[in-house]
Amino acid sequence: MEDGGIFHQLAINSVIISATTFVHGVFVAAAAAVFRAAKTRTRGAVRFLRDTAVLVALVLWLMLAHMIEIGMWAGLFHVYDMFDNWETSLYFAGASFTTLGFGDVLLPQEWRLLAGAAASNGLLLFGLSAAFLFDVVGKLHLGGRRD
């Protein structure tokens, strides 16, 4: 596909960030709905096991959301032929989205604005995941108040 001018890149940024945020919203809303429906009063070992299972399941669920979102960025890089193969597209998307940014693989110069957008998108969505996890932990009252 054609090279990305600044307005083309800004448009692509808007679309992919909207799409990944929508996906993340669906995952968070689904997890919240399941958590609300499954929340029951329990005590002792049963509560400990339930709370542990809830946290493990929630972390895995949110990681799945992040993997899909990284895949969406990789798909974008691949469709626009920014890298030679899918593996490199996925590697760069993961390194950018997680803000790790090794720097060993770079976008072509005409597409470089997408790297910062991928990093800021990942930063915000990981922050949303962390906020959601803190909220769930607070509602589980881990290590605190007895129900």
Secondary structure, DSSP 8 states (H G I E B T S, - for coil): -----HHHHHHHHHHHHHHHHHHHHHHHHHHHHHHHHH-----HHHHHHHHHHHHHHHHHHHHHHHHHHHHHHHHHHHHTT-SSSHHHHHHHHHHHHTT---SSS---GGGTHHHHHHHHHHHHHHHHHHHHHHHHHHHHTTTS---
